[in-house]
Amino acid sequence: MKVRPNLDAVLTALADPDRRRAIELLGTAPRRAGELAEALGLPAPAMSRHLRMLKQSGLVEETHPDFDARVRIYTLKEGGMADLKLWLAETDKLWAAQLTAFKTHMEKTRK
């Protein structure tokens, strides 16, 4: 299998249920950090830490509206899960091949 350097960072970021929920919320619409914190029931410092990890993993990006640079809007980053999707597809093929070989082996030994 091909080495995917970002995969570990993505899996680490997605290991936390609050970060996964933030990803789900951002999948419906861009949001400010305060909106995410309120929706998740988290204090602002905790939400900030989660968002930092999501940005570092390449899953989320932030923008600033022209009218106020202090406001940060978070969105899902285009292609942020590409490495994860490729790894899952490769792993699925590997398992399918292994299970097919096992089934063939078992059918031969039964005869």
Buried (B, 14 or more C-beta within 10 A) or exposed (E): EEEBEBBEBBEEBBEBEBBEBBBEBBEEEBBBBEBBBEBBEBEEEEBBBBBEBBBEBBBBBBEEEEEEEEEBBBBBBEEBBBBBEBBEEEEEEEEEEEEEEEEEEEEEEEE
